[in-house]
Amino acid sequence: MELKEVFKIIQKEWKLVCGIVFVSLILAVLVLVTQKEKYEINFSLLIAQSQTQKTEEFKYDTYYALEAKDKIGDYVVAFLKSPENVSAILEKAQFKYSELKVYDLRTFFKPYKASAQSIGVIFYLKDPEFAKNITNGLLEVVNSNLEKTYIPKEDDTRFEIKSTNPLVSLQKTRTTLTIVIVLVVSSLFSILIALFKNYLSL
């Protein structure tokens, strides 16, 4: 089919094309207007030494501590992706999570290793009031499980997870981009419908 024929069909079915685009834009605007505000919470977990190993071999102790922190970092990142652990954290924070599915719990936190001894954590909330409670709950649960997993001897290096204050920011909806995408997709879809309708009438 030539391009001229396509334009003729669009001209003929302009009401159908414009109608589909108009309805799509109205629905997109309604979704954007009724969408609740969402807040992004960012904070860092720092793996600190609460006790230094009692040894004269200082260089070895420093190397060992960095290696251990790196391994603990991997452990914490994996820990925060477990639905069971996340539910324990939310329960500790007194945050209602009964509506969350297993997948939602698995992806609730978005942890990433910033360095060998630092882990960045991102999560989203509709109510930022719970940000501090969840951060504190996370610290308590992670440290409690770390003590059970890593049991040092009396003179060994001991580690503790600490955190920075959570940074809360309102996540802005990309309204213009959303409208443009809806406009392009609905235009293409309406043209395909018009072409299909013309094909059926042949």
Residue frames as qw, qx, qy, qz and C-alpha x, y, z in Angstrom:
[[0.000, 0.887, 0.462, 0.000, 0.00, 0.00, 0.00],
 [0.416, 0.450, -0.010, 0.790, 1.32, 3.41, -1.01],
 [0.222, -0.228, -0.445, 0.837, 1.67, 6.35, 1.36],
 [0.254, -0.086, -0.226, -0.936, -0.95, 8.36, -0.59],
 [0.572, -0.313, -0.671, -0.354, -3.53, 5.63, -0.01],
 [0.461, -0.309, -0.658, 0.509, -2.76, 5.61, 3.72],
 [0.027, -0.133, -0.179, 0.974, -3.34, 9.39, 3.93],
 [0.416, -0.178, -0.467, -0.759, -6.61, 8.99, 2.01],
 [0.581, -0.355, -0.732, -0.009, -7.79, 6.36, 4.49],
 [0.326, -0.271, -0.493, 0.759, -6.80, 8.59, 7.44],
 [0.163, -0.007, -0.104, -0.981, -8.70, 11.49, 5.85],
 [0.534, -0.254, -0.614, -0.523, -11.71, 9.26, 5.36],
 [0.690, -0.441, -0.567, 0.085, -11.59, 7.87, 8.91],
 [0.203, 0.460, -0.329, 0.799, -10.43, 11.07, 10.66],
 [0.594, -0.529, 0.037, -0.605, -13.29, 10.89, 13.16],
 [0.954, -0.207, -0.215, 0.031, -12.26, 7.37, 14.23],
 [0.664, 0.260, -0.315, 0.627, -8.56, 8.34, 14.46],
 [0.040, -0.512, 0.231, -0.826, -9.23, 11.55, 16.42],
 [0.746, -0.470, -0.107, -0.460, -11.76, 9.78, 18.64],
 [0.917, -0.133, -0.294, 0.237, -9.30, 7.05, 19.70],
 [0.471, 0.312, -0.290, 0.772, -6.53, 9.61, 20.33],
 [0.291, -0.556, 0.071, -0.776, -8.87, 11.88, 22.29],
 [0.855, -0.423, -0.159, -0.253, -10.17, 9.05, 24.51],
 [0.839, 0.031, -0.315, 0.443, -6.61, 7.81, 25.12],
 [0.242, 0.421, -0.250, 0.837, -5.45, 11.28, 26.18],
 [0.541, -0.551, -0.009, -0.635, -8.45, 11.71, 28.52],
 [0.930, -0.288, -0.227, 0.004, -7.72, 8.34, 30.17],
 [0.674, 0.201, -0.308, 0.641, -4.02, 9.23, 30.51],
 [0.056, -0.522, 0.179, -0.832, -4.87, 12.57, 32.16],
 [0.747, -0.491, -0.103, -0.437, -7.33, 10.86, 34.55],
 [0.908, -0.121, -0.291, 0.274, -4.68, 8.31, 35.57],
 [0.459, 0.325, -0.269, 0.782, -2.12, 11.08, 36.15],
 [0.291, -0.558, 0.065, -0.775, -4.56, 13.20, 38.17],
 [0.834, -0.430, -0.078, -0.336, -5.77, 10.33, 40.38],
 [0.792, 0.170, -0.459, 0.365, -2.27, 8.92, 40.91],
 [0.591, -0.798, -0.088, 0.078, -1.19, 9.25, 44.53],
 [0.113, 0.877, -0.445, 0.141, 2.05, 10.97, 45.42],
 [0.963, -0.064, -0.160, 0.206, 5.03, 8.69, 45.82],
 [0.210, -0.909, 0.359, -0.035, 8.15, 9.40, 47.87],
 [0.821, 0.330, -0.394, 0.250, 11.63, 8.04, 47.24],
 [0.595, -0.771, 0.225, -0.038, 13.72, 7.26, 50.32],
 [0.713, 0.500, -0.390, 0.298, 17.50, 7.04, 50.00],
 [0.500, -0.787, 0.341, -0.120, 19.98, 6.11, 52.71],
 [0.553, 0.513, -0.646, 0.114, 23.31, 4.35, 53.12],
 [0.897, -0.441, 0.002, -0.016, 24.31, 1.42, 55.30],
 [0.221, 0.773, -0.556, 0.212, 27.85, 1.64, 56.60],
 [0.930, -0.161, -0.310, 0.118, 29.73, -1.45, 57.73],
 [0.064, -0.827, 0.398, -0.393, 31.75, -0.30, 60.74],
 [0.618, 0.079, -0.704, 0.341, 34.17, -2.03, 63.11],
 [0.559, -0.746, -0.073, -0.355, 32.86, -2.07, 66.65],
 [0.699, -0.611, 0.352, 0.116, 36.02, -3.86, 67.84],
 [0.458, 0.718, -0.516, -0.086, 39.48, -4.13, 66.25],
 [0.959, -0.021, -0.263, 0.100, 41.28, -7.45, 66.25],
 [0.459, -0.821, 0.336, 0.040, 43.94, -7.58, 68.94],
 [0.907, 0.148, 0.164, 0.358, 47.04, -8.32, 66.91],
 [0.340, -0.662, 0.252, 0.619, 50.42, -6.74, 66.30],
 [0.363, 0.111, 0.679, 0.628, 50.09, -7.52, 62.60],
 [0.225, 0.559, 0.265, -0.753, 48.22, -4.28, 61.83],
 [0.266, 0.354, -0.546, -0.712, 48.46, -4.57, 58.04],
 [0.148, -0.116, -0.968, -0.166, 46.97, -8.04, 58.08],
 [0.074, 0.481, 0.710, -0.509, 44.16, -6.84, 60.34],
 [0.256, 0.519, -0.042, -0.814, 43.32, -3.96, 57.97],
 [0.279, 0.205, -0.760, -0.550, 43.29, -6.25, 54.94],
 [0.097, -0.238, -0.961, 0.102, 41.19, -8.83, 56.75],
 [0.153, 0.502, 0.501, -0.689, 38.71, -6.18, 57.89],
 [0.322, 0.431, -0.296, -0.789, 38.23, -4.84, 54.33],
 [0.262, 0.055, -0.903, -0.335, 37.72, -8.35, 52.98],
 [0.031, -0.349, -0.871, 0.345, 35.22, -9.12, 55.74],
 [0.234, 0.498, 0.231, -0.802, 33.31, -5.85, 55.11],
 [0.323, 0.285, -0.585, -0.687, 33.09, -6.69, 51.41],
 [0.234, -0.130, -0.959, -0.095, 31.63, -10.13, 52.20],
 [0.045, 0.447, 0.676, -0.584, 29.21, -8.63, 54.74],
 [0.268, 0.403, -0.132, -0.865, 28.13, -6.13, 52.07],
 [0.345, 0.069, -0.801, -0.485, 27.26, -8.99, 49.69],
 [0.161, -0.278, -0.913, 0.250, 25.38, -10.69, 52.51],
 [0.132, 0.455, 0.412, -0.779, 23.32, -7.56, 53.35],
 [0.335, 0.287, -0.405, -0.801, 22.40, -6.93, 49.69],
 [0.369, -0.076, -0.888, -0.264, 21.15, -10.53, 49.35],
 [0.091, -0.300, -0.787, 0.531, 19.45, -10.29, 52.77],
 [0.230, 0.407, 0.208, -0.859, 17.36, -7.28, 51.69],
 [0.431, 0.191, -0.563, -0.678, 16.04, -9.16, 48.63],
 [0.192, -0.139, -0.969, 0.074, 14.48, -11.95, 50.68],
 [0.421, -0.513, -0.389, -0.639, 10.67, -11.65, 51.17],
 [0.700, -0.485, -0.501, 0.157, 10.93, -13.24, 54.65],
 [0.496, -0.184, -0.237, 0.814, 13.56, -10.75, 55.79],
 [0.038, -0.291, -0.198, -0.935, 11.70, -7.77, 54.32],
 [0.546, -0.561, -0.480, -0.396, 8.47, -8.81, 56.06],
 [0.665, -0.421, -0.425, 0.448, 10.39, -9.06, 59.36],
 [0.304, 0.017, -0.051, 0.951, 11.76, -5.54, 58.83],
 [0.256, -0.401, -0.331, -0.815, 8.32, -4.09, 58.01],
 [0.647, -0.539, -0.534, -0.074, 6.81, -5.86, 60.98],
 [0.567, -0.283, -0.325, 0.702, 9.51, -4.40, 63.24],
 [0.100, 0.076, 0.085, 0.988, 8.70, -0.94, 61.81],
 [0.250, 0.476, 0.678, -0.501, 4.96, -1.53, 62.46],
 [0.268, 0.354, -0.384, -0.810, 4.28, -0.96, 58.77],
 [0.749, 0.261, 0.491, -0.360, 1.16, -2.64, 57.32],
 [0.105, 0.466, -0.718, -0.506, 2.25, -4.87, 54.47],
 [0.580, 0.160, 0.767, -0.222, -0.60, -7.41, 54.23],
 [0.639, 0.684, 0.157, -0.314, -1.53, -6.17, 50.72],
 [0.141, 0.725, -0.615, -0.275, 1.99, -6.73, 49.41],
 [0.974, 0.181, -0.087, -0.103, 2.62, -9.86, 47.35],
 [0.851, -0.296, 0.207, 0.381, 5.80, -11.96, 47.50],
 [0.597, 0.462, 0.194, 0.627, 7.20, -10.13, 44.46],
 [0.087, -0.903, -0.058, -0.416, 6.44, -6.76, 46.09],
 [0.690, -0.702, 0.157, 0.076, 8.34, -7.82, 49.20],
 [0.838, 0.002, 0.237, 0.492, 11.27, -9.09, 47.14],
 [0.431, 0.477, 0.202, 0.739, 11.55, -5.76, 45.34],
 [0.300, -0.901, -0.311, 0.041, 10.54, -3.46, 48.23],
 [0.377, -0.791, 0.272, 0.398, 14.16, -2.48, 48.88],
 [0.751, 0.634, -0.059, 0.178, 16.58, -1.74, 46.07],
 [0.572, -0.722, 0.279, 0.271, 20.01, -2.27, 47.65],
 [0.750, 0.599, -0.131, 0.248, 23.29, -1.81, 45.80],
 [0.750, -0.386, -0.030, 0.536, 26.94, -1.88, 46.80],
 [0.164, 0.985, -0.047, 0.025, 28.40, 1.63, 46.69],
 [0.212, 0.707, -0.646, 0.194, 31.79, 0.43, 47.94],
 [0.531, 0.084, -0.823, 0.185, 33.39, -2.40, 49.92],
 [0.219, -0.226, -0.728, 0.609, 32.02, -0.96, 53.16],
 [0.275, 0.285, 0.204, -0.895, 28.97, 0.98, 52.03],
 [0.144, 0.361, 0.886, 0.252, 25.56, -0.11, 50.72],
 [0.251, 0.026, -0.072, -0.965, 23.03, 2.24, 49.18],
 [0.112, 0.384, 0.910, -0.112, 19.34, 1.48, 49.75],
 [0.266, -0.009, -0.204, -0.942, 16.33, 2.93, 47.94],
 [0.036, 0.408, 0.912, -0.036, 12.65, 2.28, 48.61],
 [0.158, -0.298, -0.307, -0.890, 9.35, 4.03, 47.90],
 [0.058, -0.408, -0.786, 0.462, 6.47, 5.03, 50.16],
 [0.052, -0.690, -0.491, -0.530, 3.17, 6.84, 49.81],
 [0.448, -0.876, -0.100, -0.150, 3.50, 8.10, 53.37],
 [0.488, 0.572, -0.454, 0.477, 7.01, 9.43, 54.21],
 [0.531, -0.663, 0.273, -0.451, 6.19, 9.30, 57.95],
 [0.971, -0.199, 0.131, -0.034, 7.28, 5.64, 58.00],
 [0.612, 0.667, -0.360, 0.224, 10.73, 6.30, 56.46],
 [0.075, -0.644, 0.626, -0.433, 12.57, 6.56, 59.80],
 [0.791, -0.231, 0.429, -0.370, 10.71, 3.60, 61.35],
 [0.945, 0.325, -0.012, -0.022, 11.57, 1.35, 58.40],
 [0.429, 0.693, -0.481, 0.323, 15.22, 2.46, 58.43],
 [0.338, -0.538, 0.623, -0.456, 15.49, 1.72, 62.16],
 [0.907, -0.021, 0.302, -0.294, 13.68, -1.60, 61.73],
 [0.815, 0.518, -0.245, 0.082, 16.05, -2.56, 58.93],
 [0.149, 0.677, -0.605, 0.391, 19.08, -1.76, 61.07],
 [0.592, -0.381, 0.555, -0.443, 17.78, -3.78, 64.01],
 [0.951, 0.153, 0.189, -0.189, 16.88, -6.86, 61.94],
 [0.697, 0.612, -0.335, 0.165, 20.09, -6.80, 59.85],
 [0.001, -0.646, 0.638, -0.420, 22.37, -6.39, 62.89],
 [0.749, -0.254, 0.466, -0.396, 20.49, -9.10, 64.77],
 [0.955, 0.282, 0.071, -0.058, 20.92, -11.57, 61.90],
 [0.465, 0.712, -0.460, 0.256, 24.56, -10.55, 61.39],
 [0.342, -0.572, 0.632, -0.396, 25.28, -11.48, 65.01],
 [0.880, -0.032, 0.408, -0.242, 23.75, -14.92, 64.43],
 [0.843, 0.532, -0.063, 0.051, 25.57, -15.46, 61.12],
 [0.512, 0.567, -0.424, 0.486, 28.99, -14.11, 62.07],
 [0.736, -0.674, -0.060, -0.037, 30.08, -15.28, 65.51],
 [0.409, 0.697, -0.463, 0.363, 33.60, -13.94, 66.21],
 [0.722, -0.218, -0.508, 0.415, 35.95, -15.17, 68.92],
 [0.406, -0.786, -0.296, 0.361, 36.67, -12.99, 71.93],
 [0.340, -0.588, 0.209, 0.704, 39.62, -11.09, 70.41],
 [0.434, 0.337, 0.628, 0.551, 38.38, -11.03, 66.80],
 [0.062, 0.012, -0.157, -0.986, 37.27, -7.99, 64.86],
 [0.193, 0.532, 0.780, -0.267, 33.58, -7.24, 65.35],
 [0.053, 0.177, 0.443, 0.877, 31.34, -5.48, 62.87],
 [0.156, 0.566, 0.620, -0.520, 28.20, -3.40, 63.13],
 [0.227, 0.501, 0.559, 0.620, 25.88, -1.95, 60.49],
 [0.043, -0.539, -0.315, 0.780, 25.11, 1.75, 60.85],
 [0.350, 0.623, 0.593, 0.371, 23.06, 4.04, 58.65],
 [0.103, 0.054, 0.037, 0.992, 22.85, 7.61, 57.48],
 [0.342, 0.411, 0.473, -0.701, 19.63, 9.58, 57.96],
 [0.451, 0.437, 0.732, 0.265, 17.10, 8.75, 55.23],
 [0.032, 0.266, -0.204, -0.942, 16.73, 11.38, 52.51],
 [0.369, 0.538, 0.744, -0.147, 13.09, 11.73, 51.48],
 [0.058, 0.299, -0.320, -0.897, 12.16, 13.28, 48.12],
 [0.640, 0.457, 0.384, -0.483, 8.87, 13.51, 46.25],
 [0.425, 0.006, 0.752, 0.504, 8.99, 11.48, 43.06],
 [0.342, 0.499, -0.025, -0.796, 7.70, 13.73, 40.29],
 [0.695, 0.387, 0.606, 0.011, 5.51, 12.22, 37.60],
 [0.214, -0.228, 0.504, 0.805, 6.84, 12.85, 34.10],
 [0.460, 0.585, 0.484, -0.461, 3.55, 14.28, 32.86],
 [0.371, 0.707, -0.295, -0.526, 4.80, 15.73, 29.55],
 [0.046, 0.364, -0.898, -0.241, 6.67, 12.56, 28.59],
 [0.338, 0.225, 0.886, -0.224, 3.66, 10.40, 29.48],
 [0.477, 0.664, 0.265, -0.512, 1.30, 12.54, 27.37],
 [0.283, 0.640, -0.548, -0.458, 3.70, 12.46, 24.39],
 [0.096, -0.170, 0.977, 0.087, 4.04, 8.65, 24.59],
 [0.406, 0.423, 0.735, -0.341, 0.25, 8.21, 24.84],
 [0.418, 0.712, -0.027, -0.564, -0.25, 10.59, 21.90],
 [0.198, 0.517, -0.742, -0.377, 2.24, 8.72, 19.68],
 [0.151, -0.009, 0.988, -0.042, 1.05, 5.22, 20.62],
 [0.419, 0.511, 0.611, -0.435, -2.66, 6.08, 20.34],
 [0.390, 0.670, -0.238, -0.585, -2.09, 7.78, 16.95],
 [0.142, 0.356, -0.879, -0.285, -0.34, 4.70, 15.56],
 [0.231, 0.181, 0.929, -0.225, -2.98, 2.40, 17.03],
 [0.443, 0.594, 0.361, -0.566, -5.87, 4.47, 15.61],
 [0.352, 0.588, -0.496, -0.534, -4.26, 4.49, 12.15],
 [0.016, 0.153, -0.982, -0.106, -3.90, 0.71, 12.26],
 [0.340, 0.393, 0.753, -0.403, -7.57, 0.41, 13.25],
 [0.437, 0.656, -0.003, -0.616, -8.55, 2.69, 10.36],
 [0.247, 0.464, -0.752, -0.397, -6.47, 0.63, 7.90],
 [0.119, 0.044, 0.987, -0.102, -7.94, -2.61, 9.21],
 [0.415, 0.521, 0.516, -0.539, -11.48, -1.21, 8.91],
 [0.416, 0.630, -0.316, -0.575, -10.76, -0.18, 5.32],
 [0.088, 0.294, -0.929, -0.208, -9.38, -3.66, 4.58],
 [0.269, 0.245, 0.888, -0.282, -12.55, -5.31, 5.89],
 [0.446, 0.623, 0.273, -0.582, -14.72, -3.07, 3.72],
 [0.160, 0.474, -0.649, -0.573, -12.94, -4.13, 0.52]]
